[in-house]
């Protein structure tokens, strides 16, 4: 099969983003014999979220067994939960081993996507260049737009302030008075590290979290040797770990079962925190699973260090010397670290994504993100998303969904070429039916009905993030493209009518 674009001055496939999802798409393209592709990346290297999140203690909260691709298992993990450095090294190794660096253009921040109806091609514009492609894959991910709270008087503060995903390594926290704003996934990793050397750390908690223990340990030399010499052993371990996590999804759709996880979390809290007042402040009042569980065994002990204080009063404003809370107290600070997550409801960072007839994605998504199978949007031909709406998981490694989507997208490209379609676009009825299915399935889930405010829900209270069920059913849905889900145009006749019938 030829892999060349039908037009000499454009590539067949253009991928935006060189994180793990972009890398996975590239590897799947190579496996399918498609070599005419390029990858644009705004950073100076690969890794995406694992390149940018270099804060102290940065690590994965999913066991390393499942945090590598099934077709490229990592034999080099040194502990049960991989660190940021190890995951970045894994991503870089994949690119070296498969010569992906020759396909990459770094330091290129994209400004806009424009689809040309006549040419059936996308133009991707960056600061100093434009790129053209038959097919565009947005692999910019979910965790790339830091969310910073709008606290009054921010400009008054004379100290340093930065988000955890934009860690300022030039700021030495030794002997400093530090605020950690938030108690989410990054905060519970940062606090145990910086509290070892900061003079004082004030942890500002808006909402308590459900916490489960993290049983981390170094992988023994014997274990690593077994995985090197008997790869099947690592595959079996991965398979078992996958299904242990997969079974948990039952509780997300039968919230009463979540009381089991709540009991485990409360028992863990009681074991690690003896002070009844502190324990009460750390006990959530919403159903377990409503927010993502935090996996850590180091956070509670760090909170009880003599130089750490938990602050539960609402932050009202910045003052010159720190933060003032609603009770009127002023917390004198040298550094403020925002551990406040990401703007996950803005899946694509661009304001200008223009599809068929100039339709803007920002307008289509004005009332909330919608896609078909988390990968394609009606009105945007030859355009695919990685980690699009309702493709995430609250219980499984994100790499599973990434693999499933990358494989599906490449199958769509192959499907398109075999049928000699000039363009491919999801049919509006198929997209509507999919989102109705998603909405009905999620309505009774703990994410929607657990009584909390979380990043799973958008401003309108709709869950635009999670796949509504077993991850294995997501794989089943995406195992192959279905003709009737698409409208398509013949390559031989650029002016042909859009076709929507089963072929």
Secondary structure, DSSP 8 states (H G I E B T S, - for coil): ---S-SSTTSEEEEEE--SHHHHHHHHHHHHTT---EEEE-SSSSS-THHHH---TT-B-SS-GGGSS-TTS--S---BSS-BHHHHHHHHHHHHHHTTGGGGEE-S--EEEEEEETTTTEEEEEESS-EEEEEEEEE---STTSB-----BTGGG--SEEEEGGG--TTS--TT-EEEEE--STTHHHHHHHHTTT-SEEEEE-SS---EE-----B--HHHHHHHHH-HHHHHHHHHHHHHHHHHTHHHHHSGGGHHHHHHHHHHHHHHH---HHHHHHT--SS-TTSS--EE-SSHHHHHTSTTEEEE-S-EEEEETTEEEETTS-EEE-SEEEE---B-TT--S--SEEE-GGG-BHHHHTTT----BTTTB-TT-TTEEESS-TT-B-SSS-HHHHHHHHHHHHHHHHHHHHHTTEEEEEE-HHHHHHHHHHHHHHHTTSHHHHSS---TTB-TTS-B-SB-SS-HHHHHHHTSS--GGGEEEEESS-TT---B-S--
